[in-house]
Amino acid sequence: MIFLFAALAAAGFLLGAAAHTTLSQFALAGALIGGWLLLFGAREGAAWLRRR
C-alpha cells in the first residue's frame, strides 16, 4: 500500500513539474527519456539472448 502512495506522489510531483515547462522542453525531455529507455531495453534484450 505504501508503494502505491509513493508512486502516486512521485507521479504528481513529476506532472506538476512538467506543467511549469514549455512544450518544447517537455518534448525534448520526453524524447531523451524515451531514447534512453529504448537503448536500455535493446541492451537488456541482447543480454537475455546471449544468456539463452
Secondary structure by P-SEA (a helix, b strand, c coil): caaaaaaaaaaaaaaaaaaaccaaaaaaaaaaaaaaaaaaaaaaaaaaaaac
